[in-house]
Amino acid sequence: MPSFPYKLITFDVTGTLLKPKSVFKTYADFAKRCGIQVEPTDLTNGFKMAFKTMDVNHPNFGLESGLGWRAWWSSVVKETFKNAVPEETGRIDSVANDLIEHYAKGSAWSMEPQSIDVLKSLKSTGAHLGVISNFDPRLHRILRENDLSEFFSFVLTSYEAKCTKPNVAIFRCAAEIFKQQSGVPLIGEEALHVGDNYDLDYMAARGAGWQSILVSSKGTNSTCKDCLVLKSLQELKEHLVK
C-alpha cells in the first residue's frame, strides 16, 4: 500500500466545515427582541453591500486600518439595518453587540455532514490537520464548542496571521507553523488545502505551491474545468483515504 502523500491538510471553515445558521432570520429575530420589526428578506442586499464595503475600506475585519474586528462587525450590522429600517438606527447598537456575541458561540453554526468523520479518518493517516480561514479570533471558540478543535494541530485565522486568503503569505505562515510543530520543513506537494471557494481556496493554495481540492455540492466549477471538485466531505474521504 502506498504511503499517504500529504504531511499537512488544511481546511477552510465557512462553507466547508461549518456554516452560520439562518443568518438573516437570526438578524431579524435579534432585532425583534429590541422592538425592531424587519423581514429577513429585507436584510439580504443590505448585508451584502455592508460586508463588501467594509471589506474594501477596512480589510481583514478592520485589522489593517486599526478599526478592529468587533467594531468592524458592529459597522456591518448597523449598515445592514440602516438600509432596511433607517428610522431605527438608535437601537441597532444593542442588536449589533448581541449578534457579535451570538456568532461567537458554537451553537450559532451548523456542521456540514461528515465533518467529524472525515477529520477522524484523515487524522488517522498521520497527517497534520490545520485550519486556514479568513476569520476573526472568535473561530477558536466556535471550533471548540463544535468539538472540532481536537482534530487540528493549529488554527490560523487571517486576523491572527495578519493577511487574508488569497495572499500566499497565509499559506507560508501555515507551513512555518507545521515546521515548528513537526521539526521538518514542508514541501509544497506534501501540503493539501480543502475549501469551497475557487479564488480564495483552490487557486490561492496552488499559488503557494500546494495541492488543493474544492468541495462543492454542485460537483463542478464553471471557472475551472480542470479543477478537482468533490460534491461532499464524504467524497473527499473516499478520494483521500483508500
WOHUMO-V737317 format. One record per helix or strand of 3 or more residues. SS is the DSSP state (hx for helix, st for strand). FROM is the first residue (numbers start at 1). TO is the last residue. Records with the same first field share a line. If there is no record, write none. Layout:
SS = FROM-TO, FROM-TO
This chain:
st = 8-11, 18-20, 109-111, 128-133, 154-157, 191-195, 211-215
hx = 23-33, 40-42, 44-57, 69-84, 86-102, 106-108, 115-123, 139-145, 149-151, 158-161, 169-182, 188-190, 198-207, 233-240
